[in-house]
Amino acid sequence: MPYIAINTTEKLSETQREKVKAELGRLMPIIPTKTEAGLLIDFSDGRTMYKAGEKITGIFIELRLFRNSEFEPKKKYVEEVFEMLSNELGVKKENMYLNVLEFNQWGSGGSYRE
């Protein structure tokens, strides 16, 4: 089950949330074995962010994956997400950050597995 946490300085409308959610799900299969069906998305908007001591309009995303995936599909996914968010929210790519965390153990559906 992929998990995406989106922290943004932008205050998102429900329409923007739905569009971003749909696009993140559409892009998810770029990473093999990952699908929209298992995708959990968490929005935190209206945040305050600083870069080099200056207040910015920005986005920080954390993508958590169960099991390791190949580099190239993750790279493509990240680049597509940056492009989509730039288009949908108007945030400059230089103020977008995304990290990918991969876990070999994961709990969901009442169970813990490796």
N, CA, C and O atoms as a GROMACS GRO file, in nm:
protein
  456
    1MET      N    1   0.084  -0.119   0.000
    1MET     CA    2   0.000   0.000   0.000
    1MET      C    3   0.088   0.124   0.000
    1MET      O    4   0.152   0.153   0.101
    2PRO      N    5   0.092   0.196  -0.107
    2PRO     CA    6   0.164   0.323  -0.105
    2PRO      C    7   0.091   0.426  -0.019
    2PRO      O    8  -0.032   0.429  -0.014
    3TYR      N    9   0.168   0.510   0.048
    3TYR     CA   10   0.115   0.619   0.128
    3TYR      C   11   0.184   0.747   0.082
    3TYR      O   12   0.306   0.752   0.071
    4ILE      N   13   0.105   0.849   0.056
    4ILE     CA   14   0.159   0.978   0.016
    4ILE      C   15   0.108   1.085   0.112
    4ILE      O   16  -0.013   1.102   0.128
    5ALA      N   17   0.202   1.156   0.175
    5ALA     CA   18   0.168   1.271   0.259
    5ALA      C   19   0.210   1.396   0.184
    5ALA      O   20   0.326   1.411   0.146
    6ILE      N   21   0.115   1.486   0.164
    6ILE     CA   22   0.141   1.610   0.092
    6ILE      C   23   0.126   1.726   0.190
    6ILE      O   24   0.018   1.751   0.243
    7ASN      N   25   0.236   1.796   0.212
    7ASN     CA   26   0.236   1.917   0.295
    7ASN      C   27   0.259   2.034   0.201
    7ASN      O   28   0.359   2.038   0.128
    8THR      N   29   0.168   2.130   0.202
    8THR     CA   30   0.179   2.243   0.111
    8THR      C   31   0.139   2.373   0.180
    8THR      O   32   0.056   2.375   0.270
    9THR      N   33   0.199   2.480   0.133
    9THR     CA   34   0.164   2.612   0.184
    9THR      C   35   0.032   2.660   0.124
    9THR      O   36  -0.034   2.748   0.179
   10GLU      N   37  -0.004   2.602   0.010
   10GLU     CA   38  -0.127   2.641  -0.057
   10GLU      C   39  -0.249   2.591   0.020
   10GLU      O   40  -0.247   2.481   0.076
   11LYS      N   41  -0.354   2.670   0.022
   11LYS     CA   42  -0.482   2.626   0.077
   11LYS      C   43  -0.559   2.568  -0.041
   11LYS      O   44  -0.597   2.640  -0.134
   12LEU      N   45  -0.582   2.436  -0.038
   12LEU     CA   46  -0.642   2.367  -0.152
   12LEU      C   47  -0.794   2.366  -0.145
   12LEU      O   48  -0.853   2.346  -0.039
   13SER      N   49  -0.855   2.388  -0.259
   13SER     CA   50  -1.000   2.373  -0.269
   13SER      C   51  -1.032   2.224  -0.280
   13SER      O   52  -0.943   2.143  -0.307
   14GLU      N   53  -1.155   2.188  -0.260
   14GLU     CA   54  -1.195   2.048  -0.275
   14GLU      C   55  -1.172   2.000  -0.419
   14GLU      O   56  -1.135   1.885  -0.441
   15THR      N   57  -1.194   2.088  -0.515
   15THR     CA   58  -1.169   2.055  -0.656
   15THR      C   59  -1.022   2.024  -0.678
   15THR      O   60  -0.988   1.927  -0.746
   16GLN      N   61  -0.933   2.106  -0.622
   16GLN     CA   62  -0.789   2.081  -0.635
   16GLN      C   63  -0.750   1.950  -0.569
   16GLN      O   64  -0.672   1.873  -0.625
   17ARG      N   65  -0.803   1.924  -0.450
   17ARG     CA   66  -0.772   1.797  -0.381
   17ARG      C   67  -0.814   1.678  -0.467
   17ARG      O   68  -0.738   1.583  -0.483
   18GLU      N   69  -0.933   1.685  -0.520
   18GLU     CA   70  -0.983   1.574  -0.602
   18GLU      C   71  -0.897   1.554  -0.728
   18GLU      O   72  -0.868   1.440  -0.766
   19LYS      N   73  -0.858   1.663  -0.790
   19LYS     CA   74  -0.775   1.654  -0.911
   19LYS      C   75  -0.638   1.596  -0.880
   19LYS      O   76  -0.591   1.507  -0.950
   20VAL      N   77  -0.573   1.647  -0.774
   20VAL     CA   78  -0.441   1.597  -0.735
   20VAL      C   79  -0.450   1.451  -0.694
   20VAL      O   80  -0.365   1.371  -0.732
   21LYS      N   81  -0.552   1.416  -0.617
   21LYS     CA   82  -0.573   1.276  -0.575
   21LYS      C   83  -0.587   1.186  -0.696
   21LYS      O   84  -0.524   1.080  -0.703
   22ALA      N   85  -0.668   1.227  -0.792
   22ALA     CA   86  -0.690   1.147  -0.912
   22ALA      C   87  -0.561   1.131  -0.993
   22ALA      O   88  -0.532   1.022  -1.043
   23GLU      N   89  -0.486   1.237  -1.006
   23GLU     CA   90  -0.362   1.232  -1.083
   23GLU      C   91  -0.256   1.147  -1.014
   23GLU      O   92  -0.184   1.072  -1.080
   24LEU      N   93  -0.245   1.158  -0.882
   24LEU     CA   94  -0.150   1.073  -0.809
   24LEU      C   95  -0.184   0.925  -0.828
   24LEU      O   96  -0.096   0.842  -0.845
   25GLY      N   97  -0.312   0.895  -0.825
   25GLY     CA   98  -0.356   0.757  -0.848
   25GLY      C   99  -0.331   0.711  -0.990
   25GLY      O  100  -0.290   0.597  -1.012
   26ARG      N  101  -0.355   0.798  -1.087
   26ARG     CA  102  -0.332   0.764  -1.227
   26ARG      C  103  -0.185   0.735  -1.253
   26ARG      O  104  -0.151   0.647  -1.331
   27LEU      N  105  -0.097   0.810  -1.186
   27LEU     CA  106   0.048   0.795  -1.205
   27LEU      C  107   0.108   0.678  -1.127
   27LEU      O  108   0.215   0.629  -1.163
   28MET      N  109   0.040   0.632  -1.023
   28MET     CA  110   0.098   0.531  -0.933
   28MET      C  111   0.150   0.406  -1.005
   28MET      O  112   0.256   0.357  -0.967
   29PRO      N  113   0.082   0.352  -1.106
   29PRO     CA  114   0.131   0.231  -1.173
   29PRO      C  115   0.264   0.248  -1.247
   29PRO      O  116   0.320   0.149  -1.295
   30ILE      N  117   0.317   0.370  -1.257
   30ILE     CA  118   0.451   0.388  -1.312
   30ILE      C  119   0.550   0.303  -1.233
   30ILE      O  120   0.646   0.249  -1.288
   31ILE      N  121   0.525   0.292  -1.101
   31ILE     CA  122   0.610   0.209  -1.016
   31ILE      C  123   0.551   0.069  -1.016
   31ILE      O  124   0.439   0.049  -0.969
   32PRO      N  125   0.624  -0.029  -1.069
   32PRO     CA  126   0.571  -0.166  -1.078
   32PRO      C  127   0.518  -0.218  -0.945
   32PRO      O  128   0.576  -0.195  -0.839
   33THR      N  129   0.408  -0.288  -0.954
   33THR     CA  130   0.332  -0.350  -0.843
   33THR      C  131   0.255  -0.250  -0.758
   33THR      O  132   0.188  -0.291  -0.663
   34LYS      N  133   0.262  -0.122  -0.787
   34LYS     CA  134   0.189  -0.021  -0.710
   34LYS      C  135   0.067   0.023  -0.791
   34LYS      O  136   0.075   0.046  -0.911
   35THR      N  137  -0.047   0.034  -0.722
   35THR     CA  138  -0.171   0.070  -0.790
   35THR      C  139  -0.247   0.176  -0.712
   35THR      O  140  -0.221   0.199  -0.594
   36GLU      N  141  -0.340   0.238  -0.779
   36GLU     CA  142  -0.427   0.335  -0.713
   36GLU      C  143  -0.515   0.267  -0.608
   36GLU      O  144  -0.551   0.329  -0.508
   37ALA      N  145  -0.550   0.141  -0.632
   37ALA     CA  146  -0.641   0.070  -0.542
   37ALA      C  147  -0.590   0.065  -0.398
   37ALA      O  148  -0.670   0.066  -0.305
   38GLY      N  149  -0.460   0.060  -0.380
   38GLY     CA  150  -0.404   0.054  -0.245
   38GLY      C  151  -0.349   0.186  -0.195
   38GLY      O  152  -0.291   0.191  -0.087
   39LEU      N  153  -0.367   0.293  -0.272
   39LEU     CA  154  -0.304   0.422  -0.241
   39LEU      C  155  -0.379   0.499  -0.132
   39LEU      O  156  -0.500   0.518  -0.140
   40LEU      N  157  -0.305   0.542  -0.030
   40LEU     CA  158  -0.358   0.625   0.078
   40LEU      C  159  -0.291   0.761   0.066
   40LEU      O  160  -0.168   0.771   0.064
   41ILE      N  161  -0.372   0.868   0.059
   41ILE     CA  162  -0.319   1.004   0.042
   41ILE      C  163  -0.364   1.089   0.160
   41ILE      O  164  -0.481   1.086   0.200
   42ASP      N  165  -0.270   1.166   0.214
   42ASP     CA  166  -0.294   1.252   0.329
   42ASP      C  167  -0.256   1.395   0.292
   42ASP      O  168  -0.140   1.423   0.264
   43PHE      N  169  -0.354   1.486   0.290
   43PHE     CA  170  -0.329   1.627   0.257
   43PHE      C  171  -0.316   1.709   0.385
   43PHE      O  172  -0.400   1.699   0.475
   44SER      N  173  -0.213   1.791   0.392
   44SER     CA  174  -0.198   1.893   0.496
   44SER      C  175  -0.168   2.023   0.422
   44SER      O  176  -0.056   2.045   0.375
   45ASP      N  177  -0.268   2.109   0.414
   45ASP     CA  178  -0.250   2.233   0.337
   45ASP      C  179  -0.253   2.355   0.429
   45ASP      O  180  -0.283   2.344   0.548
   46GLY      N  181  -0.221   2.469   0.371
   46GLY     CA  182  -0.217   2.593   0.447
   46GLY      C  183  -0.102   2.598   0.547
   46GLY      O  184  -0.111   2.666   0.648
   47ARG      N  185   0.004   2.525   0.518
   47ARG     CA  186   0.120   2.519   0.608
   47ARG      C  187   0.212   2.639   0.583
   47ARG      O  188   0.198   2.707   0.482
   48THR      N  189   0.303   2.663   0.674
   48THR     CA  190   0.404   2.766   0.657
   48THR      C  191   0.538   2.697   0.635
   48THR      O  192   0.576   2.609   0.712
   49MET      N  193   0.608   2.737   0.529
   49MET     CA  194   0.738   2.679   0.498
   49MET      C  195   0.841   2.790   0.475
   49MET      O  196   0.810   2.896   0.421
   50TYR      N  197   0.963   2.761   0.518
   50TYR     CA  198   1.074   2.852   0.498
   50TYR      C  199   1.187   2.778   0.427
   50TYR      O  200   1.213   2.661   0.455
   51LYS      N  201   1.252   2.847   0.337
   51LYS     CA  202   1.370   2.794   0.268
   51LYS      C  203   1.478   2.901   0.279
   51LYS      O  204   1.456   3.016   0.240
   52ALA      N  205   1.593   2.862   0.332
   52ALA     CA  206   1.704   2.957   0.352
   52ALA      C  207   1.658   3.078   0.433
   52ALA      O  208   1.703   3.190   0.409
   53GLY      N  209   1.569   3.055   0.529
   53GLY     CA  210   1.521   3.160   0.617
   53GLY      C  211   1.412   3.248   0.560
   53GLY      O  212   1.365   3.340   0.627
   54GLU      N  213   1.370   3.222   0.436
   54GLU     CA  214   1.268   3.303   0.371
   54GLU      C  215   1.139   3.222   0.355
   54GLU      O  216   1.144   3.104   0.319
   55LYS      N  217   1.026   3.285   0.380
   55LYS     CA  218   0.897   3.221   0.362
   55LYS      C  219   0.875   3.192   0.213
   55LYS      O  220   0.901   3.277   0.128
   56ILE      N  221   0.827   3.072   0.183
   56ILE     CA  222   0.807   3.032   0.044
   56ILE      C  223   0.668   2.973   0.023
   56ILE      O  224   0.598   2.937   0.118
   57THR      N  225   0.630   2.965  -0.103
   57THR     CA  226   0.517   2.885  -0.147
   57THR      C  227   0.578   2.754  -0.190
   57THR      O  228   0.652   2.749  -0.288
   58GLY      N  229   0.548   2.646  -0.118
   58GLY     CA  230   0.616   2.521  -0.146
   58GLY      C  231   0.535   2.397  -0.111
   58GLY      O  232   0.426   2.404  -0.056
   59ILE      N  233   0.594   2.283  -0.146
   59ILE     CA  234   0.532   2.152  -0.122
   59ILE      C  235   0.640   2.055  -0.078
   59ILE      O  236   0.749   2.051  -0.136
   60PHE      N  237   0.610   1.977   0.025
   60PHE     CA  238   0.696   1.865   0.064
   60PHE      C  239   0.609   1.740   0.064
   60PHE      O  240   0.504   1.735   0.128
   61ILE      N  241   0.656   1.639  -0.008
   61ILE     CA  242   0.581   1.515  -0.021
   61ILE      C  243   0.664   1.400   0.030
   61ILE      O  244   0.785   1.392   0.006
   62GLU      N  245   0.599   1.311   0.101
   62GLU     CA  246   0.664   1.188   0.145
   62GLU      C  247   0.588   1.071   0.083
   62GLU      O  248   0.467   1.058   0.102
   63LEU      N  249   0.659   0.988   0.011
   63LEU     CA  250   0.603   0.867  -0.050
   63LEU      C  251   0.660   0.747   0.023
   63LEU      O  252   0.782   0.726   0.024
   64ARG      N  253   0.573   0.669   0.084
   64ARG     CA  254   0.616   0.548   0.153
   64ARG      C  255   0.569   0.427   0.074
   64ARG      O  256   0.453   0.418   0.033
   65LEU      N  257   0.662   0.334   0.054
   65LEU     CA  258   0.633   0.214  -0.024
   65LEU      C  259   0.666   0.088   0.055
   65LEU      O  260   0.764   0.084   0.129
   66PHE      N  261   0.583  -0.014   0.039
   66PHE     CA  262   0.613  -0.146   0.093
   66PHE      C  263   0.700  -0.217  -0.009
   66PHE      O  264   0.657  -0.240  -0.122
   67ARG      N  265   0.818  -0.250   0.030
   67ARG     CA  266   0.919  -0.318  -0.052
   67ARG      C  267   0.990  -0.219  -0.145
   67ARG      O  268   0.935  -0.116  -0.184
   68ASN      N  269   1.111  -0.254  -0.178
   68ASN     CA  270   1.195  -0.171  -0.264
   68ASN      C  271   1.150  -0.180  -0.409
   68ASN      O  272   1.105  -0.285  -0.457
   69SER      N  273   1.163  -0.069  -0.478
   69SER     CA  274   1.132  -0.062  -0.620
   69SER      C  275   1.256  -0.013  -0.694
   69SER      O  276   1.346   0.046  -0.635
   70GLU      N  277   1.260  -0.038  -0.824
   70GLU     CA  278   1.373   0.005  -0.907
   70GLU      C  279   1.381   0.158  -0.914
   70GLU      O  280   1.280   0.227  -0.904
   71PHE      N  281   1.502   0.207  -0.931
   71PHE     CA  282   1.529   0.351  -0.934
   71PHE      C  283   1.454   0.423  -1.047
   71PHE      O  284   1.386   0.522  -1.022
   72GLU      N  285   1.466   0.375  -1.170
   72GLU     CA  286   1.412   0.447  -1.285
   72GLU      C  287   1.261   0.470  -1.278
   72GLU      O  288   1.216   0.581  -1.306
   73PRO      N  289   1.178   0.370  -1.240
   73PRO     CA  290   1.035   0.399  -1.226
   73PRO      C  291   1.006   0.501  -1.116
   73PRO      O  292   0.917   0.585  -1.132
   74LYS      N  293   1.080   0.496  -1.007
   74LYS     CA  294   1.060   0.596  -0.901
   74LYS      C  295   1.098   0.734  -0.951
   74LYS      O  296   1.027   0.832  -0.923
   75LYS      N  297   1.207   0.745  -1.024
   75LYS     CA  298   1.251   0.873  -1.080
   75LYS      C  299   1.143   0.928  -1.173
   75LYS      O  300   1.108   1.046  -1.164
   76LYS      N  301   1.091   0.844  -1.261
   76LYS     CA  302   0.986   0.888  -1.353
   76LYS      C  303   0.862   0.933  -1.277
   76LYS      O  304   0.802   1.035  -1.310
   77TYR      N  305   0.823   0.858  -1.175
   77TYR     CA  306   0.705   0.894  -1.095
   77TYR      C  307   0.726   1.031  -1.030
   77TYR      O  308   0.639   1.118  -1.038
   78VAL      N  309   0.841   1.051  -0.967
   78VAL     CA  310   0.869   1.178  -0.900
   78VAL      C  311   0.864   1.294  -1.000
   78VAL      O  312   0.804   1.398  -0.972
   79GLU      N  313   0.925   1.277  -1.115
   79GLU     CA  314   0.925   1.383  -1.215
   79GLU      C  315   0.784   1.413  -1.266
   79GLU      O  316   0.749   1.529  -1.288
   80GLU      N  317   0.704   1.310  -1.285
   80GLU     CA  318   0.564   1.329  -1.329
   80GLU      C  319   0.482   1.399  -1.220
   80GLU      O  320   0.398   1.484  -1.251
   81VAL      N  321   0.505   1.364  -1.095
   81VAL     CA  322   0.434   1.428  -0.984
   81VAL      C  323   0.471   1.576  -0.976
   81VAL      O  324   0.383   1.661  -0.960
   82PHE      N  325   0.599   1.608  -0.988
   82PHE     CA  326   0.641   1.748  -0.987
   82PHE      C  327   0.575   1.826  -1.101
   82PHE      O  328   0.526   1.937  -1.080
   83GLU      N  329   0.573   1.769  -1.218
   83GLU     CA  330   0.512   1.835  -1.334
   83GLU      C  331   0.362   1.859  -1.310
   83GLU      O  332   0.312   1.969  -1.333
   84MET      N  333   0.294   1.756  -1.262
   84MET     CA  334   0.150   1.766  -1.237
   84MET      C  335   0.121   1.872  -1.132
   84MET      O  336   0.031   1.955  -1.150
   85LEU      N  337   0.194   1.872  -1.021
   85LEU     CA  338   0.169   1.969  -0.915
   85LEU      C  339   0.202   2.111  -0.959
   85LEU      O  340   0.133   2.205  -0.920
   86SER      N  341   0.304   2.126  -1.038
   86SER     CA  342   0.337   2.258  -1.092
   86SER      C  343   0.222   2.309  -1.178
   86SER      O  344   0.184   2.426  -1.167
   87ASN      N  345   0.167   2.223  -1.262
   87ASN     CA  346   0.056   2.262  -1.349
   87ASN      C  347  -0.072   2.286  -1.270
   87ASN      O  348  -0.142   2.384  -1.295
   88GLU      N  349  -0.104   2.199  -1.176
   88GLU     CA  350  -0.230   2.208  -1.103
   88GLU      C  351  -0.232   2.317  -0.997
   88GLU      O  352  -0.334   2.383  -0.977
   89LEU      N  353  -0.119   2.337  -0.928
   89LEU     CA  354  -0.116   2.430  -0.815
   89LEU      C  355  -0.032   2.554  -0.838
   89LEU      O  356  -0.037   2.648  -0.759
   90GLY      N  357   0.044   2.555  -0.947
   90GLY     CA  358   0.124   2.673  -0.980
   90GLY      C  359   0.246   2.692  -0.890
   90GLY      O  360   0.302   2.802  -0.885
   91VAL      N  361   0.288   2.588  -0.820
   91VAL     CA  362   0.406   2.598  -0.734
   91VAL      C  363   0.530   2.571  -0.819
   91VAL      O  364   0.531   2.480  -0.902
   92LYS      N  365   0.634   2.652  -0.797
   92LYS     CA  366   0.758   2.634  -0.871
   92LYS      C  367   0.824   2.502  -0.833
   92LYS      O  368   0.827   2.466  -0.715
   93LYS      N  369   0.877   2.432  -0.932
   93LYS     CA  370   0.942   2.303  -0.906
   93LYS      C  371   1.060   2.317  -0.809
   93LYS      O  372   1.088   2.225  -0.733
   94GLU      N  373   1.129   2.431  -0.812
   94GLU     CA  374   1.242   2.448  -0.720
   94GLU      C  375   1.198   2.458  -0.574
   94GLU      O  376   1.282   2.455  -0.484
   95ASN      N  377   1.068   2.471  -0.550
   95ASN     CA  378   1.015   2.473  -0.414
   95ASN      C  379   0.932   2.349  -0.384
   95ASN      O  380   0.845   2.350  -0.296
   96MET      N  381   0.960   2.242  -0.458
   96MET     CA  382   0.894   2.112  -0.434
   96MET      C  383   1.000   2.011  -0.392
   96MET      O  384   1.109   2.004  -0.449
   97TYR      N  385   0.964   1.934  -0.293
   97TYR     CA  386   1.055   1.830  -0.242
   97TYR      C  387   0.976   1.702  -0.224
   97TYR      O  388   0.859   1.706  -0.185
   98LEU      N  389   1.039   1.590  -0.252
   98LEU     CA  390   0.972   1.461  -0.237
   98LEU      C  391   1.076   1.358  -0.195
   98LEU      O  392   1.180   1.343  -0.260
   99ASN      N  393   1.048   1.287  -0.087
   99ASN     CA  394   1.136   1.177  -0.053
   99ASN      C  395   1.060   1.046  -0.064
   99ASN      O  396   0.938   1.042  -0.050
  100VAL      N  397   1.134   0.940  -0.090
  100VAL     CA  398   1.077   0.807  -0.104
  100VAL      C  399   1.136   0.721   0.007
  100VAL      O  400   1.257   0.703   0.016
  101LEU      N  401   1.048   0.668   0.089
  101LEU     CA  402   1.088   0.577   0.195
  101LEU      C  403   1.035   0.439   0.162
  101LEU      O  404   0.918   0.423   0.130
  102GLU      N  405   1.122   0.339   0.170
  102GLU     CA  406   1.081   0.202   0.136
  102GLU      C  407   1.100   0.113   0.259
  102GLU      O  408   1.202   0.119   0.328
  103PHE      N  409   1.000   0.031   0.283
  103PHE     CA  410   0.999  -0.055   0.401
  103PHE      C  411   0.983  -0.200   0.361
  103PHE      O  412   0.904  -0.232   0.272
  104ASN      N  413   1.057  -0.286   0.425
  104ASN     CA  414   1.045  -0.430   0.400
  104ASN      C  415   0.944  -0.496   0.491
  104ASN      O  416   0.911  -0.614   0.474
  105GLN      N  417   0.893  -0.422   0.587
  105GLN     CA  418   0.787  -0.470   0.676
  105GLN      C  419   0.678  -0.364   0.678
  105GLN      O  420   0.706  -0.244   0.673
  106TRP      N  421   0.552  -0.411   0.684
  106TRP     CA  422   0.440  -0.316   0.672
  106TRP      C  423   0.319  -0.376   0.741
  106TRP      O  424   0.293  -0.496   0.728
  107GLY      N  425   0.247  -0.297   0.813
  107GLY     CA  426   0.124  -0.341   0.875
  107GLY      C  427   0.004  -0.277   0.807
  107GLY      O  428   0.003  -0.156   0.783
  108SER      N  429  -0.097  -0.360   0.775
  108SER     CA  430  -0.223  -0.309   0.720
  108SER      C  431  -0.327  -0.419   0.728
  108SER      O  432  -0.293  -0.537   0.734
  109GLY      N  433  -0.452  -0.379   0.726
  109GLY     CA  434  -0.560  -0.477   0.726
  109GLY      C  435  -0.559  -0.569   0.848
  109GLY      O  436  -0.607  -0.682   0.840
  110GLY      N  437  -0.505  -0.520   0.959
  110GLY     CA  438  -0.504  -0.600   1.081
  110GLY      C  439  -0.389  -0.698   1.091
  110GLY      O  440  -0.388  -0.783   1.180
  111SER      N  441  -0.290  -0.688   1.000
  111SER     CA  442  -0.180  -0.782   1.001
  111SER      C  443  -0.049  -0.710   0.975
  111SER      O  444  -0.046  -0.597   0.927
  112TYR      N  445   0.059  -0.778   1.008
  112TYR     CA  446   0.195  -0.726   0.985
  112TYR      C  447   0.268  -0.828   0.901
  112TYR      O  448   0.266  -0.948   0.930
  113ARG      N  449   0.335  -0.780   0.796
  113ARG     CA  450   0.401  -0.875   0.706
  113ARG      C  451   0.536  -0.824   0.659
  113ARG      O  452   0.570  -0.707   0.671
  114GLU      N  453   0.613  -0.920   0.604
  114GLU     CA  454   0.740  -0.885   0.544
  114GLU      C  455   0.738  -0.923   0.398
  114GLU      O  456   0.836  -0.903   0.327
   0.00000   0.00000   0.00000
